[in-house]
Amino acid sequence: LLLPRTLDGPPWKFSPPVVEPGKHSLMNGFRIAGDAVHGLALLALPLILCSSRSAKGISFRTQELYLFVFALRYQDLAWNFLSLYNWVTKVTYLVASVCVVSACHCVPTLRDTHNCNADMPLWSVALLLMLPALVLGLMFNQDPTSPFEIAWAMSLYVEAFAAVPQLVLIVREGSCRSAVSHYIFLLASYRVIYIVNWAWRYFNEDSYRQPIVWAAGLVQTLVYLPFFVLYFRAKRCCLRPHAQLEVFELQHLMLRNPSSTRENYAEEHVGQQGTTSTLGPSGSLDKADHHAAPCDRPVTRV
């Protein structure tokens, strides 16, 4: 949680800011909504792993980056007690991330179903994502004399690119499980809601200025933007909520002829896929061909 801190002493002597009478509190509906969506995403992922007993479509690198982010950011749990809500939220995020990463590496069924060939290797994540973020944290932070402030700034820059391995995995695999797509959507929604929270605080709180927080949050939102566009266009068309996202379908959604229909799409891709996309008697996709074709109007047979 990105909250202003007093910088008049060492990290272990930080005191929570005092809200003077007549000034706005740090809490508002947008922040509570953002925390709720973020917490829902962190709780949804263990449920996905436990219910499916499969890590297919999950990037271990992204989960490890989020654990690294929380470990850097929440070092102040022992001394910076702003409120019970703030402290419990931090602990929940950290514990949930530890449980997910531990399960991914220790549970055989999850470890065996992970596509390590499609996931980014650890060295590339460290070299391309973590190292630049750590350098930025050393260069741009709120207090270069405080190790905690440097670590806090580093966590912002790492989090901005933490979703990159997950998006790379989706592109390399060519599809995304429906449950995983909803999990990513929750993460992206949390960041968008938090941007609205920052805007509200900027116009309603005195002396609220956190440029590095805003910059990192904007970059993170831009990373999620392509997924947002494809997610909404896919769900708006014939991909039902339980259908998985297919890369070739999403490309067709972005570039298709507005007059194309479900049947035209099947005819265009019959040579490429070897079969046509059909709906079974119950309205679900036939197992022989799980590719759903886009449509220009909502499909009622779901």
Secondary structure in CASP SS format (residue, H / E / C, confidence):
PFRMAT SS
TARGET T0000
AUTHOR 0000-0000-0000
METHOD secondary structure of the structure
MODEL  1
L C 1.00
L C 1.00
L C 1.00
P C 1.00
R C 1.00
T C 1.00
L C 1.00
D C 1.00
G C 1.00
P C 1.00
P H 1.00
W H 1.00
K H 1.00
F C 1.00
S C 1.00
P C 1.00
P C 1.00
V C 1.00
V C 1.00
E C 1.00
P C 1.00
G C 1.00
K C 1.00
H C 1.00
S C 1.00
L C 1.00
M C 1.00
N C 1.00
G H 1.00
F H 1.00
R H 1.00
I H 1.00
A H 1.00
G H 1.00
D H 1.00
A H 1.00
V H 1.00
H H 1.00
G H 1.00
L H 1.00
A H 1.00
L H 1.00
L H 1.00
A H 1.00
L H 1.00
P H 1.00
L H 1.00
I H 1.00
L H 1.00
C H 1.00
S H 1.00
S H 1.00
R C 1.00
S C 1.00
A C 1.00
K C 1.00
G C 1.00
I C 1.00
S C 1.00
F H 1.00
R H 1.00
T H 1.00
Q H 1.00
E H 1.00
L H 1.00
Y H 1.00
L H 1.00
F H 1.00
V H 1.00
F H 1.00
A H 1.00
L H 1.00
R H 1.00
Y C 1.00
Q H 1.00
D H 1.00
L H 1.00
A H 1.00
W C 1.00
N C 1.00
F C 1.00
L C 1.00
S C 1.00
L H 1.00
Y H 1.00
N H 1.00
W H 1.00
V H 1.00
T H 1.00
K H 1.00
V H 1.00
T H 1.00
Y H 1.00
L H 1.00
V H 1.00
A H 1.00
S H 1.00
V H 1.00
C H 1.00
V H 1.00
V H 1.00
S H 1.00
A H 1.00
C H 1.00
H H 1.00
C H 1.00
V C 1.00
P H 1.00
T H 1.00
L H 1.00
R H 1.00
D H 1.00
T H 1.00
H C 1.00
N C 1.00
C C 1.00
N C 1.00
A C 1.00
D C 1.00
M C 1.00
P C 1.00
L H 1.00
W H 1.00
S H 1.00
V H 1.00
A H 1.00
L H 1.00
L H 1.00
L H 1.00
M H 1.00
L H 1.00
P H 1.00
A H 1.00
L H 1.00
V H 1.00
L H 1.00
G H 1.00
L H 1.00
M H 1.00
F C 1.00
N C 1.00
Q C 1.00
D C 1.00
P C 1.00
T C 1.00
S C 1.00
P H 1.00
F H 1.00
E H 1.00
I H 1.00
A H 1.00
W H 1.00
A H 1.00
M H 1.00
S H 1.00
L H 1.00
Y H 1.00
V H 1.00
E H 1.00
A H 1.00
F C 1.00
A C 1.00
A C 1.00
V H 1.00
P H 1.00
Q H 1.00
L H 1.00
V H 1.00
L H 1.00
I H 1.00
V H 1.00
R H 1.00
E H 1.00
G C 1.00
S E 1.00
C E 1.00
R C 1.00
S H 1.00
A H 1.00
V H 1.00
S H 1.00
H H 1.00
Y H 1.00
I H 1.00
F H 1.00
L H 1.00
L H 1.00
A H 1.00
S H 1.00
Y H 1.00
R H 1.00
V H 1.00
I H 1.00
Y H 1.00
I H 1.00
V H 1.00
N H 1.00
W H 1.00
A H 1.00
W H 1.00
R H 1.00
Y H 1.00
F H 1.00
N H 1.00
E C 1.00
D C 1.00
S C 1.00
Y C 1.00
R C 1.00
Q C 1.00
P H 1.00
I H 1.00
V H 1.00
W H 1.00
A H 1.00
A H 1.00
G H 1.00
L H 1.00
V H 1.00
Q H 1.00
T H 1.00
L H 1.00
V H 1.00
Y H 1.00
L H 1.00
P H 1.00
F H 1.00
F H 1.00
V H 1.00
L H 1.00
Y H 1.00
F H 1.00
R H 1.00
A H 1.00
K H 1.00
R H 1.00
C C 1.00
C C 1.00
L C 1.00
R C 1.00
P C 1.00
H C 1.00
A C 1.00
Q C 1.00
L E 1.00
E E 1.00
V H 1.00
F H 1.00
E H 1.00
L H 1.00
Q H 1.00
H H 1.00
L H 1.00
M H 1.00
L H 1.00
R C 1.00
N C 1.00
P C 1.00
S C 1.00
S C 1.00
T C 1.00
R H 1.00
E H 1.00
N H 1.00
Y H 1.00
A H 1.00
E H 1.00
E H 1.00
H H 1.00
V H 1.00
G H 1.00
Q H 1.00
Q H 1.00
G C 1.00
T C 1.00
T C 1.00
S C 1.00
T C 1.00
L E 1.00
G C 1.00
P C 1.00
S C 1.00
G C 1.00
S C 1.00
L E 1.00
D C 1.00
K C 1.00
A C 1.00
D C 1.00
H C 1.00
H C 1.00
A C 1.00
A C 1.00
P C 1.00
C C 1.00
D C 1.00
R C 1.00
P C 1.00
V C 1.00
T C 1.00
R C 1.00
V C 1.00
END
